[in-house]
Amino acid sequence: MKHLPLVIITGLSGSGKSTAIAALEDVGFFCVDNLPVDLLPKFLELPIQSDSEMPGIAFVMDLRDKGFVARQEVVLGDLREKGFRFEIIFLEADEKVLVQRFSTTRRQHPLARGQGLLAGIQSEAQLLRPLRAAADFVIDTTRLNLHELKAKLIEVVKTQRSLIPMQIHVLSFGFKHGLPPDADILMDVRFLRNPYFVPELKPLDGEAPAIREFIFTSPEAAAFMAKYSELLDFLIPLYEREGKTRLGVAVGCTGGRHRSVAIARALYSHIVAAHKSVELTHRDINHQPN
């Protein structure tokens, strides 16, 4: 495991460490929350999985471990001498924001007992000051929402390792059979001419060459594909930047057998050509036309 990148997420309680480790888990990291620092050397001896199958291992370590502050420098120093590489990401936020977050969630601050919430926050900041100074990255989450924090964290880690790419799911469907509940982007292609009304084409589906030829020889279909493909090319990197792990692109026609299938197949081929991770499903292709 010595050649596998290791990330330690730490910082002030209420600064977003749970959100941060969830973000890293979504992009392929093996994640461990609240691991006592003295157990870290033993953990790194475990055969988890092949190094090539994941971008790294992330740990959340903080004052929930009573020995963390006193022991982390010694433990991490010994591991570095043995060849392990660590990046420390320190999260923080303004006192007023931390007080508000604890008041909203009604969680107990680890140092609040006997001295009150604000005093506990201030004590923790003082205790963690040396660790903050030694951190590789410091992220202030005061003005970040959950999605912005996730995007910021992924921006930090992706420069040094390959992350699991966002999975794009292209889906064709028929409006008469209901809307897909997990679609992020939905396009209605019922404006295209319909092979359903051509007797020799009606029994076929949108994967048949005759159907694709019928649809894409129309100028409207060609213009639509050019414009919609350009829109997706613009949107997909923005969703990736926001840390989205799955994007549903749904294309619907009346029955889900002809137009939506052909268009979904064309969009799938376009996205594959851009070297993106994509899958294709024709939800209603097997519904027979009446």
N, C-alpha and C positions, 0 to 999 in steps of 0.2 A: 504493500500500500504506500510505499515511500514516494512513488512517482505519481500518486493520485493527488490532485489539488484538494486541500483541506481549508474550509472556511469556518471561522468562529464568529458567530453573531452575538454581540453583547451590547451593553449599554443600560440606559436608565429604564426602570420599570415603567410601563405605559407608553414607551416610545415606538412600539410596533414590532417587537421581535417575533411575535407569533405570526404576524402577517408576512414578515420577511422570510421566515423559514418555510411557510406555505408556498411562497413564490418560488423559492429554490427547489422545493419538491416538485412543483409543477413543471419545471424545466429539466428534471431528470436527476437532481441531486439525491443522494441517500441522506436523510435528515434525522437528527436525533435532538430532542428537546430536553433541556435540564439534565444533561449528563454531568455528574460530579467530576471535577477536573482531575482528581486522583485516579479515576477509572479510565481516563482517556488513553494512557499507554496500553492498558489491557485491551481496550476496545480496538485499538489499531492493530492488534495482533490477530484479530478475527478474520477469517476468510469470508468476506461479504459476497463479492462477485468479481468478475473480471474487470480490470481497470478500464478496458476499452468500452465497456457497456454503459458507463455513466460519466458525467463531466466532473464529479467530485463528491465530497462528503461535507455536509454542513452540520455544525453543532450550535445550539443555543446554550450559552453559559452565562450565569449571572449570580446575583446574591441569594437566589434560592438555595444555592450550594453554599453553606456557611464557610467552607474553607476556600472558596474561589479566589478571593482577593489575595489571601496570604500565600496560596500555593500555585497560582496560575503561572507566575513568572518562572519559577523553578521547573515546573512540569513541562511547560512549553519550551523552555531553554534546553532541557535534557533531550526532548524529542527532536528539536532542530539539530542538535549535535549528532543525532543518529540518522539524519538525512531527511526528516519529514519537513514539508513546506507548509506554512500556515499563512493565511490572510485573516486579519482581524477587522471586522466591520463593526463600528461602534455607532449605535443609534441614540439620539438624544432629542429633547424637545424643551420648549420653554416651561418654566415652573407652572404658570397659570394654565397652560394647555394640559399638562400632566395632571394637575388637580382636577380639571374639568373631566378628563377622561376617566379618572378613578371614581369621580362622583357619578358619572354616567353608568359605568359598568358595575359599580358597587363592589369592585374587587378590593382585596386587602393588600396594601403596600407592604413589602417584606420588612421594612424598617419603621413602620408607622406605629406599632404597638408601644404604648407608653409615652409617646412624644407627639402624636398627631401626624396627619398626612403631609402637610407642607414641610415640617421638620424632617420627616422621613425621606422625602424627596431630596432635600438639601443635604442630608447625611450621606445618602447614596451617591450623589454627584461628587461629594468630597472624596469618598472612598474609591470611586472609580476614576478619579482624575488621572492617576499615572497610566492606567490602561487606555484611557482616551488618548493620551499623548503618544502612546506606543502603537495605536491603531493604524492600519494601512489606509482605511477610509472612514470618515466620519460623515454620517448622514443626519441632517436636522429634519425631523419629521413634523415640525410645528405646523407648517402650512400644507402638508401633503395629505391627500386623502388616500384610501386604501389602494386604489389603482395607480396613483402617482408614485406611492412608495414602492409598489411592486415593479413598476417600470424603471424607477431609479436604481433599484437593487440589481435588476437584470442588466441594466446598462453597465453597472460596475463590474459584474462578473463575466459578461459575455466577451469582453475584450481579451480575455486570457484563456478561454476554453470554449469548446464547442457544446452548445446547449441543445436539448431536444427541441426541434423546430415546432412551430405552431402547426397543428393538424387541421387541414381544411377539408370539410365534408361537403361535397356537392350533391344535392338531392333533387331529383325530379318528383313531382307529385301532381295529383289532380285536385282541383278545388272542390269538386263534387264529393270527394272523399275526406275533406277536412284539411285544415292548415297544419303544417308540421310544427309542433310546439317548441322545437329547439333551434329554429332558424334565426340567425342573426341578420341576414340580408335576404329579402324575399323579392323575387321578380315575377311579375305576371306577364306571360308571353301569349296571351289569348288574342293579341292584336295581329298575330301572324296568321296567314291563310291556313286553313285546317284540312289536313289530309282525310279526316273523318268523312268528309262529304264527297270524296272520290271513291267510287265503289271498289275499284281494284286495289286501292291503298288502305281502305278501312280496316281490313283484317290484320295488317302489318303493325309493327310498333316502330318507335323512333330509332331503333338500332339498325333497322333495315336500310340498305343503301338507297332504295327507291324513295323512302320517306325523307331521308336527309337531302337527297337531290331535289325533291319537291319543295322543301322548306328553304334551302339555301340558294336556290336559283332566283328567289324573289329579292328585289333590291332592298326591301325593308329589313329582311333577315340579315343581309350582309352588313347594312349600316348599323343595325342594332348590335351585332356581334363586335364590330369594331369599337363602338362607343362604350359598350358595357365591359368589354375586356380591358379597355383603357381605364375605366373607373375602378375595376378590381385591382389592376396593377398599381393604382394610386392608393387604394384603401388597405390592401394586405400588409404592406410594410408598416403602416400606421398602427394596425391592430397588433402586429408583432412587437412594435416599440412599446405599446402599452402593457405588454406581458400577457396577452391573451393566449391561452394554450390550445383553444379549439374554436374554429370559425365555421359556422353553418351557412352555406350559400344555397338557398332553395329556389327552384325554378318551377313555376306552376302553369298548367294549362287546364282545360276543362276536365278531361278524364285522366290525365297523367300517363297517356300511352304514346302520343305522337310528338307534338311540338316540344313539350317540356323535356322529353327524353333526348331528342336530337340536340336541343340547345344545351342541356346539361352535359352531354357527351362532348360537345365542342368546347365548353368552358373547362371541363376537366382536362382535355388535351392541351388547352392554352396554359393552364396552371402547371401542368406537368412539364411543359416546355420551359417554364421559368424556374425549374428545379425546386419546386415547393413540395412539401409532403401533403398529398391529397388523396382522398378516396371518393368513390362515386357509388351512389345508391339510386335505383329507380324504384321508388316506393310502390307505385300503383301500376307498373307496366303490365302486370298479369291480370288486371281487371279487363274483362272482355267488353268490347263496345256493344251497346244495345242495338 
